[in-house]
Amino acid sequence: MGKLDGKVALVTGGGRGMGRAIAEGYVQEGCCVVVTAARERAEIDSFVSAWGRDKALALLADVADFRACEGVIGETISRFGRIDVLVNNAGRGMKYVSPAFMTQPARFWETDPGTWKMVIDTNVNGPFYMARAAVPHLLRQKSGAIINVTMNYETMKRKGFSPYGPSKAALESETIIWAQDLEGTGITVNEILPGGPTDTGMIPSGIPADLRSRLLKPGIIVPLAVFLASDEGRRITGRRLTATEWSPEKADGVPASKGIGA
């Protein structure tokens, strides 16, 4: 315990699923944590109720709104005095395109343009807006970690997975480029993924119980997120780490620049 003592982290989409698991893992390691949600106030408020106002702050903000992202960074620094870790976890998935996406591929030309834009705004623009707002503060500190939550390469290219697959492919590119842009600044940029279908809010509620029981649990991502936020994790950047393959003995993952064609 205490791997993150004295650090301050911001976890977008921190009310449920992997974001909530990461946020709780961070607090348990001594970190102060800000969690955001676009709409579900009760979920992020429950995080503060569980861990206390000394360690937790809940902010309602849509990452697709740059001004809201600036406000979140400002409130984080106002409350805790600094920011050390940004976890870009907030995302919108295929259930917004079709509730039957797991069994019936959604054809891209039948996707509502407004839905397409919503997913891209959240999954591609959102991480940029948050990083754009956070990096000037991290540069002044000469340290920091940006952690992007991504997905399997196979799912990025899966039939019927537009626009979710393309949005994560774009985040892959963002990770690779940002790591290069920030080389030598003390700020790391890496990406993490569970390694398979995970039981989060992106999975439709009506799937059969036997199928849900085979899904990965959100907490599988926590050791990676803690490692990259810790001082030990600060030695790597531009890496891709998969929870189902990760261990402290082989902690560095693979270069993110292997690309989605790997």
C-alpha positions in Angstrom: 0.0 0.0 0.0 1.0 3.6 -0.5 2.5 3.4 -3.9 0.8 6.6 -4.9 1.2 8.6 -1.6 1.1 12.4 -2.3 -0.1 12.1 -5.9 -3.3 13.5 -7.4 -5.1 11.7 -10.2 -8.0 12.5 -12.5 -10.1 9.6 -13.8 -12.7 10.4 -16.5 -15.7 8.1 -16.5 -14.9 7.2 -12.9 -18.4 6.4 -11.8 -18.5 2.8 -12.9 -16.7 0.0 -14.6 -13.0 0.2 -15.2 -12.9 3.9 -14.3 -14.4 3.3 -10.9 -12.1 0.3 -10.3 -9.0 2.4 -11.2 -10.2 5.3 -9.0 -10.7 3.0 -6.0 -7.3 1.3 -6.6 -5.7 4.7 -6.6 -7.2 5.9 -3.3 -6.2 2.6 -1.7 -2.6 3.4 -2.7 -2.7 6.8 -1.1 -3.7 9.0 -4.0 -6.2 11.8 -4.1 -8.6 11.2 -6.9 -11.0 13.3 -9.0 -13.7 11.4 -10.9 -15.9 12.7 -13.7 -19.1 11.6 -15.4 -21.0 13.2 -18.2 -24.5 12.5 -16.7 -24.7 10.1 -13.8 -24.1 12.4 -10.8 -25.2 9.7 -8.2 -22.4 7.3 -9.3 -19.6 9.7 -8.8 -21.1 11.1 -5.6 -21.1 7.6 -4.2 -17.4 7.4 -4.8 -16.9 10.5 -2.7 -19.2 9.1 0.0 -17.2 5.9 0.1 -13.7 7.5 0.4 -14.3 10.9 1.9 -13.8 14.5 0.7 -10.2 14.6 1.9 -9.3 12.1 -0.8 -12.0 12.3 -3.4 -13.8 14.9 -5.6 -16.7 14.3 -8.0 -17.2 16.6 -11.0 -20.0 16.4 -13.6 -18.5 17.2 -16.9 -18.7 15.9 -20.5 -15.2 15.3 -21.9 -16.6 16.2 -25.4 -16.7 19.8 -24.2 -13.2 21.5 -24.1 -14.3 24.2 -21.7 -15.7 21.6 -19.3 -12.3 19.8 -19.5 -10.5 23.0 -18.7 -12.8 23.5 -15.7 -12.2 20.0 -14.4 -8.4 20.6 -14.5 -8.8 24.0 -12.8 -11.0 22.5 -10.0 -8.6 19.6 -9.5 -5.7 22.0 -8.9 -7.8 24.3 -6.8 -8.8 21.5 -4.5 -5.6 19.4 -4.3 -2.9 21.8 -5.5 -1.6 19.8 -8.4 -2.3 17.0 -10.9 0.0 14.1 -11.5 -2.0 11.5 -13.4 -4.7 11.7 -16.1 -6.6 8.6 -16.9 -8.6 9.0 -20.1 -11.2 6.3 -19.5 -14.5 7.9 -20.4 -15.9 6.4 -23.5 -19.1 5.6 -25.4 -19.5 2.3 -27.1 -21.5 0.3 -29.6 -24.7 0.0 -27.6 -25.5 3.6 -28.7 -25.4 2.4 -32.3 -27.4 -0.8 -31.7 -28.4 -2.7 -28.6 -27.9 -6.0 -30.6 -24.4 -5.2 -31.7 -22.9 -8.3 -30.0 -24.9 -10.6 -32.2 -25.9 -8.5 -35.2 -23.1 -6.5 -36.8 -24.0 -2.8 -37.2 -23.5 -1.7 -40.8 -21.7 1.7 -41.0 -24.0 3.2 -43.7 -27.0 2.6 -41.4 -25.4 4.3 -38.4 -27.1 7.6 -37.4 -24.6 10.4 -38.0 -25.4 12.0 -34.7 -24.5 8.8 -32.9 -21.3 8.5 -34.9 -20.3 12.1 -33.9 -21.2 11.5 -30.2 -18.9 8.4 -30.1 -16.0 10.2 -31.9 -16.4 13.3 -29.8 -16.1 11.3 -26.6 -13.6 8.7 -27.5 -11.2 10.7 -29.7 -11.7 14.4 -28.9 -12.4 13.8 -25.2 -8.9 12.5 -24.5 -7.3 15.3 -26.5 -9.3 17.9 -24.7 -8.4 16.5 -21.3 -4.7 16.1 -22.2 -4.7 19.6 -23.8 -6.0 21.1 -20.6 -3.7 19.1 -18.3 -0.3 19.1 -20.1 0.6 22.8 -19.4 0.3 22.1 -15.7 2.3 18.9 -16.0 5.0 20.7 -18.0 5.4 23.2 -15.2 5.8 20.3 -12.7 8.2 18.6 -15.1 6.4 15.3 -14.3 3.2 13.5 -14.9 1.5 10.5 -16.5 -1.2 10.2 -19.1 -2.9 6.8 -19.4 -5.3 6.1 -22.2 -7.7 3.2 -21.9 -7.9 1.3 -25.3 -9.0 -2.0 -26.6 -7.8 -5.1 -28.5 -6.5 -4.6 -32.0 -8.9 -7.3 -33.3 -11.9 -5.4 -32.0 -10.7 -2.2 -33.7 -11.0 -4.1 -37.0 -14.1 -6.2 -36.2 -16.9 -6.3 -38.7 -19.8 -4.1 -37.6 -17.8 -2.1 -34.9 -18.0 1.4 -36.4 -17.6 3.9 -35.0 -16.2 2.4 -31.8 -13.3 0.5 -33.5 -12.2 3.6 -35.5 -12.4 5.8 -32.4 -10.0 3.5 -30.5 -7.7 3.3 -33.5 -7.5 7.0 -33.4 -6.7 7.0 -29.7 -3.9 4.5 -30.5 -2.4 7.1 -32.8 -2.9 9.8 -30.2 -1.0 7.8 -27.7 2.0 7.1 -30.0 2.2 10.8 -31.2 1.8 12.3 -27.7 4.5 10.1 -26.2 6.9 11.4 -28.9 5.8 15.0 -28.5 6.4 14.8 -24.7 9.7 12.9 -24.8 12.2 14.4 -22.4 9.6 16.5 -20.5 9.1 14.1 -17.6 5.6 13.3 -18.8 4.8 9.8 -19.9 2.0 8.6 -22.2 0.9 5.0 -22.3 -2.2 2.9 -23.0 -3.8 0.0 -21.1 -6.5 -2.5 -22.0 -8.1 -5.4 -20.2 -7.4 -8.0 -22.9 -10.9 -9.1 -23.7 -14.6 -8.4 -23.4 -15.1 -6.8 -19.9 -18.2 -6.5 -17.8 -18.8 -2.7 -17.9 -21.6 -0.4 -18.9 -20.7 -0.8 -22.5 -22.1 -4.4 -22.5 -25.9 -4.5 -23.0 -27.9 -5.4 -19.9 -29.9 -8.1 -21.6 -27.0 -10.5 -22.5 -27.4 -14.1 -21.3 -26.1 -14.8 -17.8 -23.7 -17.5 -19.0 -22.1 -15.1 -21.4 -21.8 -12.3 -18.8 -20.1 -14.8 -16.4 -17.3 -15.2 -18.9 -16.5 -11.5 -19.2 -13.4 -10.1 -17.5 -14.0 -8.1 -14.3 -13.2 -4.4 -14.4 -10.7 -4.7 -11.6 -8.3 -6.6 -13.8 -7.1 -3.2 -15.2 -6.1 -1.8 -11.7 -2.5 -3.2 -11.3 -1.5 -1.7 -14.7 -3.1 1.7 -13.9 -1.3 1.8 -10.5 2.0 0.8 -12.0 1.9 3.5 -14.7 0.9 6.1 -12.1 3.7 5.2 -9.7 7.2 6.4 -9.7 8.3 2.9 -11.0 6.1 3.2 -14.0 7.5 6.6 -15.0 10.5 4.9 -16.6 8.4 3.9 -19.7 6.4 5.8 -22.2 4.8 5.0 -25.6 3.9 1.5 -24.4 0.8 -0.7 -24.7 0.0 -2.9 -21.6 -2.6 -5.7 -21.6 -4.0 -6.8 -18.2 -4.4 -10.4 -19.2 -0.7 -10.6 -20.1 0.8 -8.3 -17.5 2.9 -9.1 -14.4 5.4 -7.2 -12.4 8.1 -9.5 -13.9 7.3 -8.3 -17.4 6.0 -4.9 -16.6 6.8 -2.9 -19.7 4.3 -4.2 -22.2 5.0 -3.7 -25.9 5.7 -0.5 -28.0 2.3 1.1 -28.9 3.9 1.9 -32.3 3.5 -1.7 -33.4 0.2 -0.4 -34.7 -3.3 -1.9 -35.3 -1.9 -4.1 -38.1 0.1 -6.2 -35.7 
